[in-house]
Amino acid sequence: METETLVNGIVENGFVIISGIIFFLLSLLFVDIRFFYRKLFRKILYKNVIVASIRNKFLQIFLPGLSGAYFITLDVWGDKWEFISKHTAKHEVIFSILVALSLFSLLVRGIADWYEEQSEKAYIKFLEQFSLLTTKLVVNKLNRFKDETIKLKPNGNTFKQITQPKDQINLILGEVESLLLNNFSLKRNQVCMTIMHNDPVNKTWYYEYETNRSWKHTKAIKLLEGKSAAAECISTGEPIFYACKNKAAKLGKYYLSDRDKRTGIGSVFCYPAFTQNNDYRDNYIISIVTYGKRLCDPIDDEQGEAILEIFSDIARRIDLELTLHSIKKWQYEYHTNKSRSVA
């Protein structure tokens, strides 16, 4: 009878375990649940106070050392010391706990090293490439200024002659695109950079710059009037970065275009650039969007913040040229047309 009860218990427990495994494997078919598991795993083994304490260098050295010393003590003096020989069971439990903690600390350290190595390598590599890009842009602008100095005339318009923001913006967009392709292993059809502009006269939004001119883009006005990263960016006046476009779309913060639906995953960055002239304000939105590949893991907040910071630095360089472009347009086009209409 007891044997039958034991067998039934084993069968029931086995059924529960198998059912749990099947349920877990089936749940992996859903993207949101996979994301939840990965985030939970990272939280348990990397991003919490207890694990952070276990990763402490002192404990990393102390726990294995204490376990080794305890083992030697039990092995050498276990039969001679009464407080050990009379409490063997308790010491076995203590030693088992120390060994388990030591192994767990090594596991935690290994996982932490892997996470940090992934983030640090990506950040350092991108930072180096960004430094090279900045140097190249500065050298290019310096050479252009030096080439123009010999052509300047005493009564000429120096500002208009030496500043060529459109050329500089196109150069920056091309260099940033190359940076993204090389650093994130993207293909040309997996990344697009655009600059949307709000026409101060007609009050309409349109694409003034784009790296993929042959693509059929979602109308700018549709993005600005709907739930999109661009609309949020212009509303808050702050740069934003979403590592996962699909997750942002579910939160009502990104508009999924037909291309997004075809290519699946991706990331988006938007930066607002405003220039207040005497007569109007120029509004621009600089965006970087990837298709079929994310720029970083959505659960890696540190890497996401690093990308937001570096992309914002890149966007500020574009913002400088947009400001020059806005000033030139205001002075030499807007007021010229205004004077003609008055006349």
C-alpha positions as CSV (number, residue, x, y, z in Angstrom):
1,M,0.0,0.0,0.0
2,E,2.8,2.4,1.0
3,T,4.6,1.5,-2.3
4,E,1.5,2.2,-4.3
5,T,1.1,5.6,-2.6
6,L,4.8,6.4,-3.2
7,V,4.5,5.5,-6.9
8,N,1.3,7.6,-7.3
9,G,3.1,10.5,-5.7
10,I,6.0,10.2,-8.0
11,V,3.7,10.0,-11.0
12,E,1.7,13.1,-9.9
13,N,4.9,15.1,-9.2
14,G,6.3,14.1,-12.6
15,F,3.1,15.1,-14.3
16,V,3.2,18.5,-12.6
17,I,6.9,19.0,-13.6
18,I,6.3,18.0,-17.2
19,S,3.2,20.2,-17.4
20,G,5.3,23.1,-16.0
21,I,8.1,22.5,-18.6
22,I,5.5,22.4,-21.5
23,F,3.8,25.5,-20.3
24,F,7.2,27.3,-20.0
25,L,8.2,26.2,-23.6
26,L,4.9,27.3,-25.0
27,S,5.0,30.7,-23.3
28,L,8.3,31.3,-25.1
29,L,6.3,31.6,-28.4
30,F,5.0,35.0,-27.2
31,V,7.4,38.0,-27.6
32,D,6.1,39.9,-24.5
33,I,6.5,36.8,-22.3
34,R,10.1,36.2,-23.6
35,F,10.9,39.8,-22.8
36,F,9.4,39.4,-19.3
37,Y,11.5,36.3,-18.7
38,R,14.7,38.0,-19.8
39,K,13.9,41.1,-17.7
40,L,13.1,38.9,-14.7
41,F,16.3,36.9,-15.2
42,R,18.3,40.1,-15.3
43,K,16.6,41.5,-12.3
44,I,17.2,38.4,-10.2
45,L,20.8,37.7,-11.2
46,Y,22.1,41.2,-11.9
47,K,19.9,44.2,-11.1
48,N,19.0,44.0,-7.4
49,V,20.6,45.0,-4.1
50,I,21.2,41.5,-2.8
51,V,23.0,40.4,-6.0
52,A,24.9,43.7,-6.1
53,S,26.2,42.9,-2.5
54,I,27.2,39.4,-3.5
55,R,29.2,40.9,-6.4
56,N,31.3,42.8,-3.9
57,K,35.0,42.0,-4.4
58,F,35.5,41.2,-0.8
59,L,32.8,38.6,-0.7
60,Q,34.0,37.1,-4.0
61,I,37.3,36.4,-2.3
62,F,36.0,35.8,1.3
63,L,33.3,33.1,0.6
64,P,35.5,30.6,-1.4
65,G,38.3,31.2,1.1
66,L,36.0,30.6,4.1
67,S,34.5,27.4,2.5
68,G,38.0,26.1,1.9
69,A,39.2,26.8,5.4
70,Y,36.0,25.3,6.9
71,F,36.5,22.1,4.8
72,I,40.1,21.8,6.0
73,T,39.0,22.3,9.6
74,L,36.3,19.6,9.3
75,D,38.7,17.2,7.6
76,V,41.7,17.6,9.8
77,W,40.2,18.3,13.3
78,G,36.7,16.9,12.9
79,D,37.3,13.8,14.9
80,K,39.4,15.6,17.6
81,W,37.3,18.6,18.4
82,E,34.1,17.7,20.2
83,F,32.1,20.7,19.1
84,I,32.5,19.3,15.6
85,S,32.3,15.6,16.2
86,K,29.2,15.9,18.3
87,H,27.4,18.1,15.8
88,T,28.4,16.6,12.5
89,A,24.9,17.0,10.9
90,K,24.9,20.8,11.7
91,H,28.4,21.3,10.3
92,E,27.5,19.4,7.1
93,V,24.5,21.8,6.6
94,I,26.8,24.9,7.3
95,F,29.4,23.6,4.9
96,S,26.8,22.9,2.2
97,I,25.4,26.4,2.6
98,L,28.9,28.0,2.3
99,V,29.6,25.9,-0.9
100,A,26.2,26.9,-2.4
101,L,26.8,30.6,-1.6
102,S,30.3,30.4,-3.1
103,L,29.1,28.8,-6.3
104,F,26.2,31.2,-6.5
105,S,28.5,34.2,-6.1
106,L,30.7,32.9,-8.9
107,L,27.6,32.5,-11.1
108,V,26.5,36.0,-10.3
109,R,29.9,37.4,-11.0
110,G,30.1,35.6,-14.3
111,I,26.6,36.9,-15.4
112,A,27.5,40.4,-14.3
113,D,30.8,40.3,-16.2
114,W,29.0,39.2,-19.3
115,Y,26.3,41.9,-19.1
116,E,28.9,44.6,-18.3
117,E,31.3,43.4,-21.0
118,Q,28.5,43.6,-23.6
119,S,27.6,47.1,-22.6
120,E,31.1,48.4,-22.1
121,K,32.5,47.0,-25.4
122,A,29.6,48.5,-27.4
123,Y,29.9,51.8,-25.7
124,I,33.7,52.1,-26.0
125,K,33.6,51.1,-29.7
126,F,30.8,53.6,-30.5
127,L,32.5,56.3,-28.5
128,E,35.8,55.8,-30.5
129,Q,33.9,55.9,-33.8
130,F,32.0,59.0,-32.7
131,S,35.3,60.8,-31.8
132,L,36.6,60.0,-35.3
133,L,33.4,61.3,-36.9
134,T,33.6,64.6,-34.9
135,T,37.2,65.1,-35.9
136,K,36.3,64.4,-39.6
137,L,33.5,67.0,-39.5
138,V,35.6,69.6,-37.9
139,V,38.5,69.1,-40.3
140,N,36.1,69.3,-43.3
141,K,34.6,72.5,-42.0
142,L,38.0,74.0,-41.2
143,N,39.3,73.2,-44.7
144,R,36.2,74.8,-46.3
145,F,36.7,77.9,-44.3
146,K,40.3,78.1,-45.3
147,D,39.5,77.6,-48.9
148,E,36.9,80.4,-48.8
149,T,39.1,82.9,-47.0
150,I,41.1,83.6,-50.2
151,K,37.8,84.3,-52.1
152,L,36.4,86.8,-49.6
153,K,35.9,90.4,-50.7
154,P,35.9,93.5,-48.4
155,N,32.4,94.4,-49.4
156,G,31.1,90.9,-49.7
157,N,28.8,88.9,-47.4
158,T,31.3,86.8,-45.5
159,F,28.6,84.9,-43.4
160,K,26.7,83.9,-46.5
161,Q,29.8,82.8,-48.4
162,I,31.6,80.7,-45.7
163,T,28.5,79.0,-44.1
164,Q,27.1,76.1,-46.2
165,P,24.9,74.4,-43.7
166,K,23.1,72.2,-46.3
167,D,26.3,70.7,-47.5
168,Q,27.5,70.2,-43.9
169,I,24.2,68.5,-42.9
170,N,24.3,66.1,-45.8
171,L,27.9,65.3,-44.9
172,I,26.9,64.6,-41.2
173,L,24.0,62.4,-42.2
174,G,26.2,60.4,-44.6
175,E,29.0,60.0,-41.9
176,V,26.5,59.1,-39.2
177,E,24.9,56.5,-41.5
178,S,28.3,55.0,-42.1
179,L,29.0,55.0,-38.4
180,L,25.7,53.1,-37.7
181,L,26.4,50.6,-40.5
182,N,29.9,49.8,-39.2
183,N,29.3,49.9,-35.5
184,F,26.0,48.1,-35.3
185,S,26.5,45.8,-38.2
186,L,23.5,47.2,-40.0
187,K,22.7,47.1,-43.7
188,R,21.8,50.2,-45.7
189,N,18.2,49.1,-45.9
190,Q,18.0,48.7,-42.1
191,V,18.6,52.3,-41.1
192,C,17.1,55.6,-42.1
193,M,17.8,59.2,-40.9
194,T,15.4,62.0,-41.6
195,I,15.0,65.6,-40.7
196,M,11.4,66.9,-40.6
197,H,10.7,70.6,-40.9
198,N,7.7,72.7,-40.1
199,D,7.3,75.3,-42.9
200,P,6.9,78.6,-41.1
201,V,4.9,80.1,-43.9
202,N,2.5,77.2,-44.8
203,K,2.6,75.7,-41.3
204,T,3.0,72.2,-42.8
205,W,5.5,69.4,-41.9
206,Y,7.6,67.8,-44.6
207,Y,10.9,65.9,-44.9
208,E,13.7,68.3,-45.7
209,Y,16.5,65.8,-45.4
210,E,16.4,62.0,-45.7
211,T,19.1,59.3,-46.3
212,N,16.8,57.0,-48.2
213,R,15.1,59.2,-50.8
214,S,13.7,56.3,-52.8
215,W,11.7,55.0,-49.8
216,K,8.0,55.8,-49.4
217,H,7.9,57.5,-46.0
218,T,4.9,57.9,-43.8
219,K,3.7,61.5,-44.3
220,A,5.3,63.8,-41.8
221,I,2.0,65.4,-40.8
222,K,0.5,62.0,-40.1
223,L,3.3,61.3,-37.6
224,L,3.0,64.7,-35.9
225,E,-0.7,64.6,-35.6
226,G,-0.8,61.0,-34.4
227,K,0.8,58.9,-31.6
228,S,4.4,58.8,-32.6
229,A,7.9,59.3,-31.3
230,A,8.1,62.5,-33.3
231,A,4.9,63.9,-31.8
232,E,6.1,63.1,-28.3
233,C,9.5,64.7,-29.1
234,I,8.0,67.9,-30.3
235,S,5.5,68.0,-27.4
236,T,8.1,67.5,-24.6
237,G,11.0,69.3,-26.4
238,E,13.3,66.6,-25.3
239,P,15.3,63.9,-27.2
240,I,13.9,60.3,-26.8
241,F,15.2,56.9,-27.6
242,Y,13.2,53.6,-27.7
243,A,15.3,50.5,-28.0
244,C,12.2,48.5,-29.0
245,K,9.8,50.2,-31.4
246,N,7.1,47.5,-31.0
247,K,7.0,48.1,-27.2
248,A,6.8,51.8,-27.7
249,A,4.0,51.4,-30.2
250,K,2.0,49.4,-27.6
251,L,2.4,52.3,-25.2
252,G,1.1,54.7,-27.9
253,K,4.5,56.3,-28.3
254,Y,5.4,55.1,-31.8
255,Y,3.6,54.8,-35.1
256,L,4.3,51.5,-36.9
257,S,4.6,52.1,-40.6
258,D,4.2,49.4,-43.3
259,R,8.0,49.0,-43.3
260,D,8.0,48.5,-39.6
261,K,5.4,45.8,-39.9
262,R,7.4,44.0,-42.6
263,T,10.8,44.2,-40.9
264,G,9.7,43.5,-37.3
265,I,12.0,44.7,-34.6
266,G,14.0,48.0,-34.5
267,S,14.8,51.1,-32.5
268,V,14.0,54.8,-32.9
269,F,15.7,58.1,-31.8
270,C,14.2,61.6,-32.1
271,Y,15.7,65.0,-31.3
272,P,13.8,68.3,-31.4
273,A,15.7,71.3,-32.9
274,F,14.2,74.7,-32.5
275,T,15.5,78.1,-33.8
276,Q,13.6,81.2,-32.7
277,N,13.9,84.0,-35.3
278,N,12.4,87.5,-35.0
279,D,9.4,86.6,-37.1
280,Y,8.9,82.9,-36.5
281,R,10.3,79.8,-34.9
282,D,11.8,77.0,-37.1
283,N,10.9,73.6,-35.8
284,Y,12.9,70.5,-36.9
285,I,12.8,66.9,-35.8
286,I,16.0,64.8,-36.3
287,S,15.3,61.0,-36.3
288,I,17.2,57.8,-36.6
289,V,15.2,54.6,-37.2
290,T,16.4,51.1,-37.6
291,Y,14.5,48.2,-39.3
292,G,15.0,44.5,-38.5
293,K,17.6,45.1,-35.9
294,R,17.7,46.9,-32.5
295,L,20.5,49.2,-31.5
296,C,20.7,47.7,-28.0
297,D,18.9,45.2,-25.8
298,P,15.6,46.8,-24.5
299,I,16.4,45.5,-21.0
300,D,19.8,47.2,-20.9
301,D,18.9,50.6,-19.5
302,E,22.5,51.7,-19.2
303,Q,23.3,51.0,-22.8
304,G,20.0,52.7,-23.8
305,E,21.0,55.8,-21.8
306,A,24.5,55.8,-23.4
307,I,23.0,55.7,-26.9
308,L,20.6,58.5,-26.1
309,E,23.5,60.6,-24.8
310,I,25.8,60.0,-27.9
311,F,23.0,60.3,-30.4
312,S,22.0,63.6,-28.7
313,D,25.6,64.9,-29.2
314,I,25.4,63.9,-32.8
315,A,22.0,65.7,-33.2
316,R,23.4,68.8,-31.5
317,R,26.0,69.1,-34.3
318,I,23.2,68.8,-36.9
319,D,21.2,71.3,-34.8
320,L,24.1,73.8,-35.1
321,E,23.9,73.6,-38.9
322,L,20.1,73.8,-38.9
323,T,20.4,77.0,-36.9
324,L,22.8,78.5,-39.4
325,H,20.5,77.3,-42.2
326,S,17.5,78.9,-40.4
327,I,19.3,82.2,-40.0
328,K,20.4,82.3,-43.7
329,K,16.9,81.4,-44.8
330,W,15.3,84.0,-42.5
331,Q,17.7,86.8,-43.7
332,Y,18.0,86.0,-47.4
333,E,14.8,84.3,-48.3
334,Y,12.0,85.1,-45.9
335,H,12.7,88.9,-45.7
336,T,13.5,89.1,-49.4
337,N,10.1,87.5,-50.3
338,K,8.4,89.6,-47.6
339,S,9.9,92.8,-49.1
340,R,8.8,91.8,-52.6
341,S,5.3,91.1,-51.5
342,V,5.1,94.5,-49.7
343,A,6.4,96.2,-52.9
